[in-house]
């Protein structure tokens, strides 16, 4: 899924980030940098989590990864 605007990505990410807080998911991969940006920003508001990001290049396509771990 690729959104046209950062705002659209933020609205979508705001719903998905709750699933990450609840530990239903611990990460997300996307070809859309706007989603990765929004997830990273929203997750960083929780001081109990470590936020990790990475860009991987697969078959001439960038894949943005965002995942979380809990502070020890």
HTML snippet that shows the backbone in 3Dmol.js (N, CA, C, O; Angstrom):
<script src="https://3Dmol.org/build/3Dmol-min.js"></script>
<div id="view" style="width:600px;height:400px;position:relative"></div>
<script>
const pdb = `
ATOM      1  N   UNK A   1       0.838  -1.147   0.000  1.00  0.00           N
ATOM      2  CA  UNK A   1       0.000   0.000   0.000  1.00  0.00           C
ATOM      3  C   UNK A   1       0.899   1.229   0.000  1.00  0.00           C
ATOM      4  O   UNK A   1       1.844   1.314   0.784  1.00  0.00           O
ATOM      5  N   UNK A   2       0.608   2.165  -0.865  1.00  0.00           N
ATOM      6  CA  UNK A   2       1.357   3.417  -0.945  1.00  0.00           C
ATOM      7  C   UNK A   2       0.350   4.565  -0.945  1.00  0.00           C
ATOM      8  O   UNK A   2      -0.553   4.621  -1.780  1.00  0.00           O
ATOM      9  N   UNK A   3       0.526   5.474   0.007  1.00  0.00           N
ATOM     10  CA  UNK A   3      -0.370   6.617   0.123  1.00  0.00           C
ATOM     11  C   UNK A   3       0.163   7.792  -0.681  1.00  0.00           C
ATOM     12  O   UNK A   3       1.364   7.906  -0.925  1.00  0.00           O
ATOM     13  N   UNK A   4      -0.755   8.667  -1.089  1.00  0.00           N
ATOM     14  CA  UNK A   4      -0.360   9.840  -1.860  1.00  0.00           C
ATOM     15  C   UNK A   4       0.212  10.938  -0.979  1.00  0.00           C
ATOM     16  O   UNK A   4       1.081  11.691  -1.418  1.00  0.00           O
ATOM     17  N   UNK A   5      -0.263  11.040   0.266  1.00  0.00           N
ATOM     18  CA  UNK A   5       0.189  12.118   1.142  1.00  0.00           C
ATOM     19  C   UNK A   5       0.668  11.564   2.483  1.00  0.00           C
ATOM     20  O   UNK A   5       0.319  10.452   2.879  1.00  0.00           O
ATOM     21  N   UNK A   6       1.473  12.368   3.164  1.00  0.00           N
ATOM     22  CA  UNK A   6       1.935  11.997   4.502  1.00  0.00           C
ATOM     23  C   UNK A   6       0.747  11.946   5.455  1.00  0.00           C
ATOM     24  O   UNK A   6       0.698  11.091   6.339  1.00  0.00           O
ATOM     25  N   UNK A   7      -0.201  12.846   5.282  1.00  0.00           N
ATOM     26  CA  UNK A   7      -1.381  12.871   6.163  1.00  0.00           C
ATOM     27  C   UNK A   7      -2.155  11.561   6.076  1.00  0.00           C
ATOM     28  O   UNK A   7      -2.570  11.024   7.103  1.00  0.00           O
ATOM     29  N   UNK A   8      -2.356  11.042   4.875  1.00  0.00           N
ATOM     30  CA  UNK A   8      -3.041   9.754   4.729  1.00  0.00           C
ATOM     31  C   UNK A   8      -2.275   8.652   5.450  1.00  0.00           C
ATOM     32  O   UNK A   8      -2.873   7.808   6.117  1.00  0.00           O
ATOM     33  N   UNK A   9      -0.963   8.661   5.317  1.00  0.00           N
ATOM     34  CA  UNK A   9      -0.129   7.662   5.990  1.00  0.00           C
ATOM     35  C   UNK A   9      -0.226   7.809   7.501  1.00  0.00           C
ATOM     36  O   UNK A   9      -0.263   6.808   8.216  1.00  0.00           O
ATOM     37  N   UNK A  10      -0.268   9.050   8.001  1.00  0.00           N
ATOM     38  CA  UNK A  10      -0.387   9.285   9.440  1.00  0.00           C
ATOM     39  C   UNK A  10      -1.705   8.756   9.988  1.00  0.00           C
ATOM     40  O   UNK A  10      -1.732   8.146  11.057  1.00  0.00           O
ATOM     41  N   UNK A  11      -2.783   8.981   9.275  1.00  0.00           N
ATOM     42  CA  UNK A  11      -4.096   8.494   9.720  1.00  0.00           C
ATOM     43  C   UNK A  11      -4.092   6.973   9.773  1.00  0.00           C
ATOM     44  O   UNK A  11      -4.569   6.385  10.744  1.00  0.00           O
ATOM     45  N   UNK A  12      -3.560   6.334   8.745  1.00  0.00           N
ATOM     46  CA  UNK A  12      -3.487   4.870   8.733  1.00  0.00           C
ATOM     47  C   UNK A  12      -2.585   4.375   9.857  1.00  0.00           C
ATOM     48  O   UNK A  12      -2.949   3.447  10.579  1.00  0.00           O
ATOM     49  N   UNK A  13      -1.416   4.983  10.011  1.00  0.00           N
ATOM     50  CA  UNK A  13      -0.445   4.549  11.022  1.00  0.00           C
ATOM     51  C   UNK A  13      -0.991   4.722  12.432  1.00  0.00           C
ATOM     52  O   UNK A  13      -0.683   3.921  13.315  1.00  0.00           O
ATOM     53  N   UNK A  14      -1.794   5.751  12.655  1.00  0.00           N
ATOM     54  CA  UNK A  14      -2.369   5.984  13.979  1.00  0.00           C
ATOM     55  C   UNK A  14      -3.217   4.798  14.430  1.00  0.00           C
ATOM     56  O   UNK A  14      -3.239   4.473  15.617  1.00  0.00           O
ATOM     57  N   UNK A  15      -3.901   4.160  13.515  1.00  0.00           N
ATOM     58  CA  UNK A  15      -4.668   2.962  13.856  1.00  0.00           C
ATOM     59  C   UNK A  15      -3.782   1.745  14.032  1.00  0.00           C
ATOM     60  O   UNK A  15      -4.015   0.929  14.923  1.00  0.00           O
ATOM     61  N   UNK A  16      -2.781   1.618  13.199  1.00  0.00           N
ATOM     62  CA  UNK A  16      -1.911   0.438  13.253  1.00  0.00           C
ATOM     63  C   UNK A  16      -0.996   0.454  14.465  1.00  0.00           C
ATOM     64  O   UNK A  16      -0.671  -0.603  15.007  1.00  0.00           O
ATOM     65  N   UNK A  17      -0.578   1.627  14.895  1.00  0.00           N
ATOM     66  CA  UNK A  17       0.364   1.726  16.008  1.00  0.00           C
ATOM     67  C   UNK A  17      -0.237   1.141  17.289  1.00  0.00           C
ATOM     68  O   UNK A  17       0.500   0.641  18.139  1.00  0.00           O
ATOM     69  N   UNK A  18      -1.544   1.196  17.438  1.00  0.00           N
ATOM     70  CA  UNK A  18      -2.188   0.590  18.611  1.00  0.00           C
ATOM     71  C   UNK A  18      -1.980  -0.918  18.640  1.00  0.00           C
ATOM     72  O   UNK A  18      -1.844  -1.505  19.714  1.00  0.00           O
ATOM     73  N   UNK A  19      -1.954  -1.541  17.485  1.00  0.00           N
ATOM     74  CA  UNK A  19      -1.685  -2.976  17.412  1.00  0.00           C
ATOM     75  C   UNK A  19      -0.249  -3.276  17.839  1.00  0.00           C
ATOM     76  O   UNK A  19       0.028  -4.325  18.421  1.00  0.00           O
ATOM     77  N   UNK A  20       0.651  -2.355  17.547  1.00  0.00           N
ATOM     78  CA  UNK A  20       2.045  -2.545  17.960  1.00  0.00           C
ATOM     79  C   UNK A  20       2.198  -2.304  19.465  1.00  0.00           C
ATOM     80  O   UNK A  20       2.950  -3.010  20.136  1.00  0.00           O
ATOM     81  N   UNK A  21       1.486  -1.311  19.990  1.00  0.00           N
ATOM     82  CA  UNK A  21       1.509  -1.092  21.444  1.00  0.00           C
ATOM     83  C   UNK A  21       0.985  -2.325  22.166  1.00  0.00           C
ATOM     84  O   UNK A  21       1.515  -2.713  23.208  1.00  0.00           O
ATOM     85  N   UNK A  22      -0.043  -2.933  21.618  1.00  0.00           N
ATOM     86  CA  UNK A  22      -0.640  -4.121  22.218  1.00  0.00           C
ATOM     87  C   UNK A  22       0.142  -5.394  21.945  1.00  0.00           C
ATOM     88  O   UNK A  22      -0.246  -6.476  22.385  1.00  0.00           O
ATOM     89  N   UNK A  23       1.242  -5.262  21.219  1.00  0.00           N
ATOM     90  CA  UNK A  23       2.141  -6.377  20.894  1.00  0.00           C
ATOM     91  C   UNK A  23       1.473  -7.426  19.999  1.00  0.00           C
ATOM     92  O   UNK A  23       1.895  -8.582  19.981  1.00  0.00           O
ATOM     93  N   UNK A  24       0.440  -7.031  19.263  1.00  0.00           N
ATOM     94  CA  UNK A  24      -0.130  -7.918  18.251  1.00  0.00           C
ATOM     95  C   UNK A  24       0.881  -8.062  17.120  1.00  0.00           C
ATOM     96  O   UNK A  24       1.085  -9.151  16.585  1.00  0.00           O
ATOM     97  N   UNK A  25       1.508  -6.947  16.767  1.00  0.00           N
ATOM     98  CA  UNK A  25       2.579  -6.920  15.775  1.00  0.00           C
ATOM     99  C   UNK A  25       3.792  -6.246  16.408  1.00  0.00           C
ATOM    100  O   UNK A  25       3.643  -5.323  17.209  1.00  0.00           O
ATOM    101  N   UNK A  26       4.984  -6.700  16.055  1.00  0.00           N
ATOM    102  CA  UNK A  26       6.174  -6.026  16.578  1.00  0.00           C
ATOM    103  C   UNK A  26       6.949  -5.306  15.482  1.00  0.00           C
ATOM    104  O   UNK A  26       8.028  -4.766  15.727  1.00  0.00           O
ATOM    105  N   UNK A  27       6.393  -5.303  14.270  1.00  0.00           N
ATOM    106  CA  UNK A  27       7.060  -4.602  13.190  1.00  0.00           C
ATOM    107  C   UNK A  27       6.206  -4.513  11.947  1.00  0.00           C
ATOM    108  O   UNK A  27       5.142  -5.126  11.856  1.00  0.00           O
ATOM    109  N   UNK A  28       6.694  -3.731  10.980  1.00  0.00           N
ATOM    110  CA  UNK A  28       5.976  -3.548   9.727  1.00  0.00           C
ATOM    111  C   UNK A  28       6.981  -3.268   8.622  1.00  0.00           C
ATOM    112  O   UNK A  28       7.969  -2.566   8.838  1.00  0.00           O
ATOM    113  N   UNK A  29       6.732  -3.815   7.443  1.00  0.00           N
ATOM    114  CA  UNK A  29       7.545  -3.569   6.253  1.00  0.00           C
ATOM    115  C   UNK A  29       6.657  -2.953   5.188  1.00  0.00           C
ATOM    116  O   UNK A  29       5.516  -3.375   5.001  1.00  0.00           O
ATOM    117  N   UNK A  30       7.181  -1.954   4.491  1.00  0.00           N
ATOM    118  CA  UNK A  30       6.386  -1.258   3.493  1.00  0.00           C
ATOM    119  C   UNK A  30       7.282  -0.651   2.415  1.00  0.00           C
ATOM    120  O   UNK A  30       8.426  -0.294   2.697  1.00  0.00           O
ATOM    121  N   UNK A  31       6.782  -0.530   1.192  1.00  0.00           N
ATOM    122  CA  UNK A  31       7.532   0.189   0.164  1.00  0.00           C
ATOM    123  C   UNK A  31       7.312   1.705   0.254  1.00  0.00           C
ATOM    124  O   UNK A  31       7.941   2.470  -0.477  1.00  0.00           O
ATOM    125  N   UNK A  32       6.414   2.137   1.156  1.00  0.00           N
ATOM    126  CA  UNK A  32       6.055   3.550   1.273  1.00  0.00           C
ATOM    127  C   UNK A  32       6.798   4.204   2.437  1.00  0.00           C
ATOM    128  O   UNK A  32       6.535   3.900   3.600  1.00  0.00           O
ATOM    129  N   UNK A  33       7.726   5.103   2.115  1.00  0.00           N
ATOM    130  CA  UNK A  33       8.493   5.780   3.167  1.00  0.00           C
ATOM    131  C   UNK A  33       7.596   6.609   4.073  1.00  0.00           C
ATOM    132  O   UNK A  33       7.939   6.841   5.232  1.00  0.00           O
ATOM    133  N   UNK A  34       6.453   7.060   3.565  1.00  0.00           N
ATOM    134  CA  UNK A  34       5.557   7.887   4.369  1.00  0.00           C
ATOM    135  C   UNK A  34       4.964   7.093   5.528  1.00  0.00           C
ATOM    136  O   UNK A  34       4.788   7.631   6.621  1.00  0.00           O
ATOM    137  N   UNK A  35       4.654   5.823   5.298  1.00  0.00           N
ATOM    138  CA  UNK A  35       4.142   4.971   6.372  1.00  0.00           C
ATOM    139  C   UNK A  35       5.234   4.725   7.403  1.00  0.00           C
ATOM    140  O   UNK A  35       4.980   4.809   8.605  1.00  0.00           O
ATOM    141  N   UNK A  36       6.433   4.426   6.952  1.00  0.00           N
ATOM    142  CA  UNK A  36       7.547   4.185   7.878  1.00  0.00           C
ATOM    143  C   UNK A  36       7.815   5.430   8.720  1.00  0.00           C
ATOM    144  O   UNK A  36       8.049   5.329   9.924  1.00  0.00           O
ATOM    145  N   UNK A  37       7.782   6.585   8.099  1.00  0.00           N
ATOM    146  CA  UNK A  37       7.985   7.846   8.814  1.00  0.00           C
ATOM    147  C   UNK A  37       6.915   8.033   9.881  1.00  0.00           C
ATOM    148  O   UNK A  37       7.227   8.336  11.033  1.00  0.00           O
ATOM    149  N   UNK A  38       5.659   7.852   9.501  1.00  0.00           N
ATOM    150  CA  UNK A  38       4.556   8.065  10.441  1.00  0.00           C
ATOM    151  C   UNK A  38       4.610   7.069  11.596  1.00  0.00           C
ATOM    152  O   UNK A  38       4.415   7.449  12.751  1.00  0.00           O
ATOM    153  N   UNK A  39       4.870   5.806  11.294  1.00  0.00           N
ATOM    154  CA  UNK A  39       4.976   4.808  12.361  1.00  0.00           C
ATOM    155  C   UNK A  39       6.110   5.150  13.319  1.00  0.00           C
ATOM    156  O   UNK A  39       5.934   5.088  14.536  1.00  0.00           O
ATOM    157  N   UNK A  40       7.253   5.504  12.788  1.00  0.00           N
ATOM    158  CA  UNK A  40       8.409   5.841  13.627  1.00  0.00           C
ATOM    159  C   UNK A  40       8.094   7.017  14.543  1.00  0.00           C
ATOM    160  O   UNK A  40       8.404   6.984  15.734  1.00  0.00           O
ATOM    161  N   UNK A  41       7.487   8.039  13.991  1.00  0.00           N
ATOM    162  CA  UNK A  41       7.157   9.229  14.768  1.00  0.00           C
ATOM    163  C   UNK A  41       6.158   8.908  15.873  1.00  0.00           C
ATOM    164  O   UNK A  41       6.346   9.321  17.018  1.00  0.00           O
ATOM    165  N   UNK A  42       5.108   8.182  15.542  1.00  0.00           N
ATOM    166  CA  UNK A  42       4.085   7.853  16.540  1.00  0.00           C
ATOM    167  C   UNK A  42       4.626   6.920  17.619  1.00  0.00           C
ATOM    168  O   UNK A  42       4.336   7.104  18.801  1.00  0.00           O
ATOM    169  N   UNK A  43       5.401   5.931  17.222  1.00  0.00           N
ATOM    170  CA  UNK A  43       5.955   4.988  18.198  1.00  0.00           C
ATOM    171  C   UNK A  43       6.956   5.659  19.130  1.00  0.00           C
ATOM    172  O   UNK A  43       7.073   5.265  20.290  1.00  0.00           O
ATOM    173  N   UNK A  44       7.670   6.651  18.650  1.00  0.00           N
ATOM    174  CA  UNK A  44       8.683   7.329  19.461  1.00  0.00           C
ATOM    175  C   UNK A  44       8.072   8.086  20.633  1.00  0.00           C
ATOM    176  O   UNK A  44       8.791   8.486  21.549  1.00  0.00           O
ATOM    177  N   UNK A  45       6.778   8.285  20.621  1.00  0.00           N
ATOM    178  CA  UNK A  45       6.113   8.966  21.726  1.00  0.00           C
ATOM    179  C   UNK A  45       5.991   8.077  22.961  1.00  0.00           C
ATOM    180  O   UNK A  45       5.724   8.572  24.056  1.00  0.00           O
ATOM    181  N   UNK A  46       6.184   6.777  22.794  1.00  0.00           N
ATOM    182  CA  UNK A  46       6.118   5.827  23.905  1.00  0.00           C
ATOM    183  C   UNK A  46       7.534   5.585  24.417  1.00  0.00           C
ATOM    184  O   UNK A  46       8.351   4.977  23.726  1.00  0.00           O
ATOM    185  N   UNK A  47       7.819   6.052  25.608  1.00  0.00           N
ATOM    186  CA  UNK A  47       9.176   5.968  26.153  1.00  0.00           C
ATOM    187  C   UNK A  47       9.552   4.564  26.611  1.00  0.00           C
ATOM    188  O   UNK A  47      10.707   4.325  26.964  1.00  0.00           O
ATOM    189  N   UNK A  48       8.608   3.635  26.614  1.00  0.00           N
ATOM    190  CA  UNK A  48       8.896   2.266  27.039  1.00  0.00           C
ATOM    191  C   UNK A  48       9.449   1.407  25.904  1.00  0.00           C
ATOM    192  O   UNK A  48       9.854   0.266  26.128  1.00  0.00           O
ATOM    193  N   UNK A  49       9.468   1.948  24.697  1.00  0.00           N
ATOM    194  CA  UNK A  49       9.859   1.163  23.530  1.00  0.00           C
ATOM    195  C   UNK A  49      11.142   1.685  22.896  1.00  0.00           C
ATOM    196  O   UNK A  49      11.430   2.881  22.931  1.00  0.00           O
ATOM    197  N   UNK A  50      11.896   0.775  22.324  1.00  0.00           N
ATOM    198  CA  UNK A  50      12.997   1.123  21.428  1.00  0.00           C
ATOM    199  C   UNK A  50      12.461   0.992  20.014  1.00  0.00           C
ATOM    200  O   UNK A  50      11.893  -0.043  19.664  1.00  0.00           O
ATOM    201  N   UNK A  51      12.628   2.010  19.205  1.00  0.00           N
ATOM    202  CA  UNK A  51      12.157   1.987  17.827  1.00  0.00           C
ATOM    203  C   UNK A  51      13.358   1.769  16.922  1.00  0.00           C
ATOM    204  O   UNK A  51      14.378   2.448  17.047  1.00  0.00           O
ATOM    205  N   UNK A  52      13.225   0.809  16.005  1.00  0.00           N
ATOM    206  CA  UNK A  52      14.300   0.485  15.066  1.00  0.00           C
ATOM    207  C   UNK A  52      13.783   0.696  13.646  1.00  0.00           C
ATOM    208  O   UNK A  52      12.630   0.390  13.342  1.00  0.00           O
ATOM    209  N   UNK A  53      14.640   1.216  12.790  1.00  0.00           N
ATOM    210  CA  UNK A  53      14.279   1.397  11.384  1.00  0.00           C
ATOM    211  C   UNK A  53      15.414   0.911  10.501  1.00  0.00           C
ATOM    212  O   UNK A  53      16.580   0.897  10.897  1.00  0.00           O
ATOM    213  N   UNK A  54      15.037   0.515   9.295  1.00  0.00           N
ATOM    214  CA  UNK A  54      16.027   0.030   8.333  1.00  0.00           C
ATOM    215  C   UNK A  54      15.444   0.162   6.932  1.00  0.00           C
ATOM    216  O   UNK A  54      14.234   0.047   6.738  1.00  0.00           O
ATOM    217  N   UNK A  55      16.304   0.399   5.976  1.00  0.00           N
ATOM    218  CA  UNK A  55      15.900   0.394   4.568  1.00  0.00           C
ATOM    219  C   UNK A  55      16.651  -0.745   3.901  1.00  0.00           C
ATOM    220  O   UNK A  55      17.873  -0.851   4.007  1.00  0.00           O
ATOM    221  N   UNK A  56      15.900  -1.591   3.214  1.00  0.00           N
ATOM    222  CA  UNK A  56      16.483  -2.735   2.511  1.00  0.00           C
ATOM    223  C   UNK A  56      16.170  -2.577   1.025  1.00  0.00           C
ATOM    224  O   UNK A  56      15.090  -2.112   0.661  1.00  0.00           O
ATOM    225  N   UNK A  57      17.093  -2.954   0.189  1.00  0.00           N
ATOM    226  CA  UNK A  57      16.886  -2.855  -1.253  1.00  0.00           C
ATOM    227  C   UNK A  57      16.643  -4.248  -1.814  1.00  0.00           C
ATOM    228  O   UNK A  57      17.533  -5.099  -1.790  1.00  0.00           O
ATOM    229  N   UNK A  58      15.433  -4.477  -2.321  1.00  0.00           N
ATOM    230  CA  UNK A  58      15.037  -5.767  -2.883  1.00  0.00           C
ATOM    231  C   UNK A  58      14.575  -5.579  -4.322  1.00  0.00           C
ATOM    232  O   UNK A  58      13.596  -4.875  -4.572  1.00  0.00           O
ATOM    233  N   UNK A  59      15.260  -6.194  -5.254  1.00  0.00           N
ATOM    234  CA  UNK A  59      14.840  -6.147  -6.662  1.00  0.00           C
ATOM    235  C   UNK A  59      14.533  -4.723  -7.127  1.00  0.00           C
ATOM    236  O   UNK A  59      13.448  -4.456  -7.642  1.00  0.00           O
ATOM    237  N   UNK A  60      15.478  -3.823  -6.948  1.00  0.00           N
ATOM    238  CA  UNK A  60      15.331  -2.430  -7.375  1.00  0.00           C
ATOM    239  C   UNK A  60      14.201  -1.688  -6.666  1.00  0.00           C
ATOM    240  O   UNK A  60      13.696  -0.689  -7.177  1.00  0.00           O
ATOM    241  N   UNK A  61      13.804  -2.174  -5.488  1.00  0.00           N
ATOM    242  CA  UNK A  61      12.748  -1.524  -4.729  1.00  0.00           C
ATOM    243  C   UNK A  61      13.215  -1.342  -3.287  1.00  0.00           C
ATOM    244  O   UNK A  61      13.803  -2.246  -2.694  1.00  0.00           O
ATOM    245  N   UNK A  62      12.950  -0.178  -2.741  1.00  0.00           N
ATOM    246  CA  UNK A  62      13.286   0.070  -1.346  1.00  0.00           C
ATOM    247  C   UNK A  62      12.166  -0.454  -0.455  1.00  0.00           C
ATOM    248  O   UNK A  62      10.990  -0.199  -0.713  1.00  0.00           O
ATOM    249  N   UNK A  63      12.532  -1.181   0.583  1.00  0.00           N
ATOM    250  CA  UNK A  63      11.575  -1.673   1.570  1.00  0.00           C
ATOM    251  C   UNK A  63      11.960  -1.047   2.905  1.00  0.00           C
ATOM    252  O   UNK A  63      13.078  -1.221   3.390  1.00  0.00           O
ATOM    253  N   UNK A  64      11.025  -0.325   3.482  1.00  0.00           N
ATOM    254  CA  UNK A  64      11.253   0.350   4.755  1.00  0.00           C
ATOM    255  C   UNK A  64      10.714  -0.532   5.872  1.00  0.00           C
ATOM    256  O   UNK A  64       9.589  -1.026   5.802  1.00  0.00           O
ATOM    257  N   UNK A  65      11.537  -0.722   6.907  1.00  0.00           N
ATOM    258  CA  UNK A  65      11.163  -1.579   8.028  1.00  0.00           C
ATOM    259  C   UNK A  65      11.166  -0.756   9.310  1.00  0.00           C
ATOM    260  O   UNK A  65      12.071   0.039   9.561  1.00  0.00           O
ATOM    261  N   UNK A  66      10.136  -0.969  10.108  1.00  0.00           N
ATOM    262  CA  UNK A  66      10.035  -0.347  11.425  1.00  0.00           C
ATOM    263  C   UNK A  66       9.648  -1.450  12.389  1.00  0.00           C
ATOM    264  O   UNK A  66       8.687  -2.180  12.145  1.00  0.00           O
ATOM    265  N   UNK A  67      10.396  -1.580  13.497  1.00  0.00           N
ATOM    266  CA  UNK A  67      10.026  -2.571  14.498  1.00  0.00           C
ATOM    267  C   UNK A  67      10.365  -2.051  15.882  1.00  0.00           C
ATOM    268  O   UNK A  67      11.123  -1.093  16.039  1.00  0.00           O
ATOM    269  N   UNK A  68       9.788  -2.702  16.877  1.00  0.00           N
ATOM    270  CA  UNK A  68       9.959  -2.245  18.255  1.00  0.00           C
ATOM    271  C   UNK A  68      10.514  -3.351  19.135  1.00  0.00           C
ATOM    272  O   UNK A  68      10.304  -4.538  18.883  1.00  0.00           O
ATOM    273  N   UNK A  69      11.226  -2.935  20.170  1.00  0.00           N
ATOM    274  CA  UNK A  69      11.626  -3.816  21.262  1.00  0.00           C
ATOM    275  C   UNK A  69      11.374  -3.035  22.542  1.00  0.00           C
ATOM    276  O   UNK A  69      11.365  -1.804  22.544  1.00  0.00           O
ATOM    277  N   UNK A  70      11.172  -3.755  23.609  1.00  0.00           N
ATOM    278  CA  UNK A  70      10.947  -3.113  24.901  1.00  0.00           C
ATOM    279  C   UNK A  70      12.262  -2.803  25.583  1.00  0.00           C
ATOM    280  O   UNK A  70      13.226  -3.559  25.458  1.00  0.00           O
ATOM    281  N   UNK A  71      12.305  -1.679  26.314  1.00  0.00           N
ATOM    282  CA  UNK A  71      13.488  -1.358  27.121  1.00  0.00           C
ATOM    283  C   UNK A  71      13.705  -2.466  28.133  1.00  0.00           C
ATOM    284  O   UNK A  71      12.741  -3.034  28.646  1.00  0.00           O
ATOM    285  N   UNK A  72      14.948  -2.777  28.425  1.00  0.00           N
ATOM    286  CA  UNK A  72      15.246  -3.782  29.456  1.00  0.00           C
ATOM    287  C   UNK A  72      15.217  -3.168  30.826  1.00  0.00           C
ATOM    288  O   UNK A  72      15.443  -3.861  31.818  1.00  0.00           O
TER     289      UNK A  72
END
`;
const viewer = $3Dmol.createViewer("view");
viewer.addModel(pdb, "pdb");
viewer.setStyle({}, {cartoon: {color: "spectrum"}});
viewer.zoomTo();
viewer.render();
</script>
